[in-house]
Amino acid sequence: MATVDWTKDARGVATVTLNRPEKHNAFNAEVIQDLKSAFSAAGADPAVRVILVVANGKSFCAGADAEWLKASVNLSEADNVADALEIARMLRVIDTVPKPTVALIHGAVMGGGVGLVAACDVAIAARDAFFAMSEVKLGLLPAAVSPYVIAAIGGRNARRYFLTAERVPADEAVKLGFIHDVVPDRTALAAAGERYVKEFLTCAPGAIADTKALIRDVTGRYVSDELMNLTAHRIAARRTSAEGQEGLAAFIGKRKPTWVAG
């Protein structure tokens, strides 16, 4: 049985499912590769419009698998570097996938699981969810996930939560900006995910991909002449693209653009 499954419905909604419930969906080398493969495949599929990320079992993702961590003790530093780079590459694939991603979270989200959530575009949690960067309790540090988590909660909050390793309940995580919504339970979680799906399906797929790239390229930069030139060229390219022309024609003609069903 695969540690990660992915399926696609007729609307182009892909669902990536962490499927290692007996281990609380903890990461090991197989899970990391399966996640990377699932997001790569869904991202490259032109029929996929949205990617949902869910998990089977009691926990969304309990961080690193105990047996996997145990094995790392006997690896050389070079082998540990290679191991860590696989996590980093997996997270980068998720972060840069050219489709909108929505994490639907319940239960425990620890260590690498926090990074997975942070790499998604939208995060919604059931009220039973909690988050913890617990690495320092093991004498480690949250290295590979740090760029994504710090981008989500900021350096000041990272100083607290990375260093204390304390648990952050869902209601607190939404105040930090780590997640976007909190819902009562897993039934409500699925309904909230569907609301986002409906919104994304009204948006142009190419425009979403280009907007995700724009966010990465603009975030944290001074508004220099170079940056203004970049943004001017990006919007000009979009206006003259087939999608941009269709979107503007639909707006002027008071009709739905071709990418909106019905």
Secondary structure as GFF3:
##gff-version 3
##sequence-region A 1 262
A	DSSP	beta_strand	4	8	.	.	.	ID=ss1
A	DSSP	beta_strand	13	18	.	.	.	ID=ss2
A	DSSP	three_ten_helix	21	23	.	.	.	ID=ss3
A	DSSP	alpha_helix	29	44	.	.	.	ID=ss4
A	DSSP	beta_strand	50	55	.	.	.	ID=ss5
A	DSSP	alpha_helix	66	72	.	.	.	ID=ss6
A	DSSP	alpha_helix	77	96	.	.	.	ID=ss7
A	DSSP	beta_strand	101	105	.	.	.	ID=ss8
A	DSSP	beta_strand	108	110	.	.	.	ID=ss9
A	DSSP	alpha_helix	112	119	.	.	.	ID=ss10
A	DSSP	beta_strand	122	126	.	.	.	ID=ss11
A	DSSP	beta_strand	130	132	.	.	.	ID=ss12
A	DSSP	three_ten_helix	135	138	.	.	.	ID=ss13
A	DSSP	alpha_helix	146	164	.	.	.	ID=ss14
A	DSSP	beta_strand	168	169	.	.	.	ID=ss15
A	DSSP	alpha_helix	170	176	.	.	.	ID=ss16
A	DSSP	beta_strand	181	183	.	.	.	ID=ss17
A	DSSP	alpha_helix	186	200	.	.	.	ID=ss18
A	DSSP	alpha_helix	205	218	.	.	.	ID=ss19
A	DSSP	alpha_helix	225	239	.	.	.	ID=ss20
A	DSSP	alpha_helix	242	252	.	.	.	ID=ss21
###
